[in-house]
Amino acid sequence: MGQLKGMGCPVDPEAFHTPTPLGDMEMRNIVVKIPGTSPDTLLFLTHYDTKRLPDFVGADDGGSSTGLMIEFARLLCPRKNALTTWIAFLDGEEAFNVQWKDPDNTYGSRELAARMALSGDLARTKAVLLADMIGSKDLRIKRDTNSTSWLTDMVWSTASRLGYGDIFVSSETAVEDDHVPFLRRKAPAVDIIDLEIPYWHTPQDTLDKLSPRSLAVVGHVLIATVPQLEQKFARPGAAVRP
């Protein structure tokens, strides 16, 4: 949080309590809220919690996407953006039990989606873009069939245009992740994730497994998608960055 504030980002730490299999626990979402010319909002997500396993580091899950979103904040916070931009660092994505089973997962995203629905911010949210596990040296991101089709098409076509078709591949899979609470509330959302990593949820998920190029590729695709979303949701008479 200190690093984000040091970049001049407006940071809102949102603490909440929730029941878990281990009892009532306090969690905290950290939300960067960057005002734009329009109140219409783009929401970027990552989770910063890690799995409660012995000797688990979580360099890829979710260190990789957290690092990416910190860099994303560095780029977007000082910029004049056409749309309001939120970057949320979510707590409680991981299940406390070994198995992923509702409601023991996505605590932070469910809390944020509920708060945004109550405040009216969710109604102004035009797209939700989630990154999770994007640092593998052999990165291969499949299209998530649970994600919103038009938003997935936009991200994947951007990746193809930039020459990353070997990473953002056309194969499909179905993913349950932090985007689902927003989909359930009718917000368009896409998940960018590589689930096919051999060290997933093991002590081998360490920094040496990550590739700077993979992080750069996903960051390049996301930052190149922003102007397209700004153009798509531009209000009449608004200037849009090319």
Secondary structure, DSSP 8 states (H G I E B T S, - for coil): -HHHHHTT--EEEEEEEEEETTEEEEEEEEEEEE--SEEEEEEEEEE------TT---IIIIIIHHHHHHHHHHHHTTS--SEEEEEEEES--S-SSSS-BTTBS-HHHHHHHHHHHHHTTGGGEEEEEEEES--BTT--EEEETTS-HHHHHHHHHHHHHTT-TTTEEEEEE---STTHHHHHTT--EEEEE----TTTTSTT--GGGB-HHHHHHHHHHHHHHHHHHHHHT--TT-----
